[in-house]
Amino acid sequence: MPKLTVILGGEVICRHNGMVHVAVTFDGSLSSIFVVSEADYERVFPNG
């Protein structure tokens, strides 16, 4: 059975007013943009 390899990525595109906007890529193409609080972002990605 062939293996499927998917490359997921994320990049902070903006930080303001305690919120972080993150662009999510799927195999190099923009998949979505989401907004989380800076505290939640630091909790999930402690090395930011």
C-alpha positions as CSV (number, residue, x, y, z in Angstrom):
1,M,0.0,0.0,0.0
2,P,1.5,3.4,-1.0
3,K,2.2,5.9,1.8
4,L,0.7,9.4,1.8
5,T,3.0,12.2,3.0
6,V,1.4,15.5,3.8
7,I,3.4,18.5,4.9
8,L,1.5,20.8,7.3
9,G,3.0,24.1,8.4
10,G,2.0,27.2,10.3
11,E,3.4,30.7,10.4
12,V,2.5,33.7,12.6
13,I,1.4,36.4,10.3
14,C,0.3,39.0,12.8
15,R,0.2,39.7,16.6
16,H,-1.8,42.5,18.0
17,N,-4.1,43.3,20.9
18,G,-3.2,40.0,22.6
19,M,-4.3,37.9,19.6
20,V,-2.2,35.9,17.2
21,H,-3.1,35.3,13.5
22,V,-1.6,32.1,12.2
23,A,-1.6,31.0,8.5
24,V,-1.8,27.2,8.1
25,T,-0.4,25.6,5.0
26,F,-1.2,22.2,3.5
27,D,1.5,20.9,1.1
28,G,2.8,24.4,0.6
29,S,-0.6,26.0,-0.2
30,L,-2.5,28.3,2.2
31,S,-5.2,26.2,3.9
32,S,-6.7,28.6,6.4
33,I,-6.0,31.4,8.8
34,F,-7.0,31.2,12.4
35,V,-6.9,33.6,15.3
36,V,-6.1,32.6,18.9
37,S,-5.2,34.4,22.1
38,E,-1.5,35.0,22.6
39,A,-1.7,33.0,25.9
40,D,-3.2,30.0,24.1
41,Y,-0.7,30.2,21.3
42,E,2.2,30.3,23.8
43,R,0.7,27.3,25.7
44,V,0.4,25.2,22.5
45,F,3.7,26.4,21.0
46,P,5.9,27.2,23.9
47,N,9.0,27.8,21.7
48,G,6.8,30.0,19.5
